[in-house]
Amino acid sequence: MSLCIASGSLLATLPLAAFTLVWTHSIEKTRWEEDWRIHDMKLELTIARIRGSGAGMEIPAGATLRDGVWHYVPMLLPQGGLLLRHSPYVTGYELCAENHCRPLADLLPGLKEIPGDNAIIELRPCPEGNKP
């Protein structure tokens, strides 16, 4: 299984079946983490963690607090892909796999040169045997 990452004509493929998507809330400066897996050509959100609450970050029902971090299982149907906005004005997303995290923008050389204030990054399962 592979994860395809795309923004316009920029493409990258990572051979993995699971990953963690990490970002920092733009106002509260609070870390947010989501664990995803690729299953049946869909992205499934398996668990999420929030390191605090605040504007637009209410703690979900059923969440448990462990070591200062709220853990919960999101109620989200499997997704065909994720659309993320890359902005030069906030800390970018990170993609973590196999105990290693990297800025998502580093996986798409040239992303920072896209004109305008924002770029859309798409994450999706790669078609079997094909590039994105």
C-alpha positions as CSV (number, residue, x, y, z in Angstrom):
1,M,0.0,0.0,0.0
2,S,1.1,3.5,-0.7
3,L,0.0,7.0,0.2
4,C,-0.2,9.6,-2.7
5,I,0.5,13.2,-1.9
6,A,-0.4,15.8,-4.5
7,S,-0.6,19.6,-4.9
8,G,-1.2,20.8,-8.5
9,S,1.5,19.1,-10.6
10,L,3.6,18.2,-7.5
11,L,3.4,14.5,-6.7
12,A,4.9,12.2,-4.1
13,T,4.3,8.6,-3.2
14,L,5.1,7.0,0.2
15,P,5.1,3.2,0.6
16,L,3.1,2.9,3.9
17,A,-0.1,1.6,5.2
18,A,-0.5,3.9,8.2
19,F,0.5,7.4,9.2
20,T,-0.1,10.1,11.8
21,L,-1.1,13.6,10.6
22,V,0.1,16.3,13.0
23,W,-0.6,20.1,13.1
24,T,-0.7,23.0,15.5
25,H,-4.0,24.9,16.0
26,S,-3.5,28.4,14.4
27,I,-5.0,30.3,17.4
28,E,-4.5,28.1,20.4
29,K,-1.1,26.9,19.4
30,T,-2.1,23.4,20.6
31,R,-0.8,20.2,19.0
32,W,-3.4,17.9,17.3
33,E,-2.6,14.4,16.1
34,E,-4.7,11.9,14.0
35,D,-3.7,8.3,13.2
36,W,-4.8,7.1,9.8
37,R,-4.6,3.8,8.0
38,I,-5.1,2.8,4.4
39,H,-7.7,0.1,4.1
40,D,-9.7,-1.0,1.0
41,M,-8.5,2.1,-0.9
42,K,-9.8,4.5,1.7
43,L,-8.3,6.4,4.5
44,E,-9.6,5.4,7.9
45,L,-9.2,7.7,11.0
46,T,-8.5,5.3,13.9
47,I,-7.6,7.5,16.8
48,A,-6.9,11.2,17.6
49,R,-5.2,13.2,20.3
50,I,-5.6,16.8,21.4
51,R,-3.2,18.5,23.8
52,G,-5.8,20.9,25.1
53,S,-9.1,22.6,24.4
54,G,-9.9,26.1,23.1
55,A,-11.4,28.0,20.2
56,G,-13.0,25.3,17.9
57,M,-11.3,22.5,19.8
58,E,-13.9,21.2,22.2
59,I,-13.0,17.8,23.8
60,P,-15.2,15.1,22.2
61,A,-17.6,13.0,24.3
62,G,-15.9,9.9,25.5
63,A,-12.4,11.3,25.3
64,T,-10.0,10.2,28.0
65,L,-7.1,12.3,29.5
66,R,-3.8,10.5,29.7
67,D,-0.5,12.3,30.6
68,G,-2.1,15.7,29.7
69,V,-3.4,14.6,26.3
70,W,-7.0,13.9,25.3
71,H,-7.4,10.6,23.4
72,Y,-10.6,9.7,21.5
73,V,-11.9,7.6,18.6
74,P,-13.4,9.9,16.0
75,M,-16.7,9.0,14.4
76,L,-15.8,9.5,10.8
77,L,-16.6,7.3,7.8
78,P,-13.6,6.1,5.7
79,Q,-12.5,8.8,3.3
80,G,-11.4,8.6,-0.4
81,G,-8.9,11.4,0.4
82,L,-8.1,14.4,2.5
83,L,-7.7,18.0,1.4
84,L,-5.4,20.1,3.5
85,R,-4.6,23.8,3.1
86,H,-0.9,24.7,3.2
87,S,-0.4,28.3,4.3
88,P,2.8,30.2,4.8
89,Y,1.2,32.0,7.8
90,V,0.8,29.0,10.1
91,T,2.9,26.1,11.1
92,G,2.6,23.4,8.4
93,Y,1.3,19.9,8.7
94,E,3.7,17.0,9.6
95,L,3.4,13.5,8.4
96,C,4.7,10.8,10.8
97,A,5.4,7.2,9.9
98,E,7.6,4.5,11.4
99,N,8.6,6.8,14.3
100,H,9.8,9.6,12.0
101,C,8.0,12.9,11.4
102,R,8.6,15.3,8.5
103,P,7.0,18.5,7.4
104,L,4.4,17.6,4.7
105,A,5.8,20.5,2.6
106,D,9.2,18.8,2.5
107,L,7.7,15.8,0.8
108,L,6.6,18.0,-2.2
109,P,9.6,19.9,-3.3
110,G,8.4,23.1,-4.9
111,L,5.3,23.5,-2.8
112,K,6.7,26.7,-1.1
113,E,7.0,28.3,-4.6
114,I,3.3,27.9,-5.5
115,P,1.9,31.5,-6.1
116,G,-0.7,32.8,-3.7
117,D,-1.2,32.5,0.0
118,N,-2.4,28.9,0.1
119,A,-1.9,25.6,-1.7
120,I,-4.2,22.6,-1.4
121,I,-2.5,19.3,-0.6
122,E,-4.4,16.1,-1.2
123,L,-3.6,12.8,0.6
124,R,-5.2,9.7,-0.8
125,P,-4.4,6.0,-1.2
126,C,-2.4,5.3,-4.4
127,P,-4.1,3.1,-7.0
128,E,-2.6,-0.4,-6.9
129,G,0.4,-0.6,-9.3
130,N,0.0,3.0,-10.4
131,K,1.6,6.3,-9.6
132,P,-0.7,9.1,-8.5
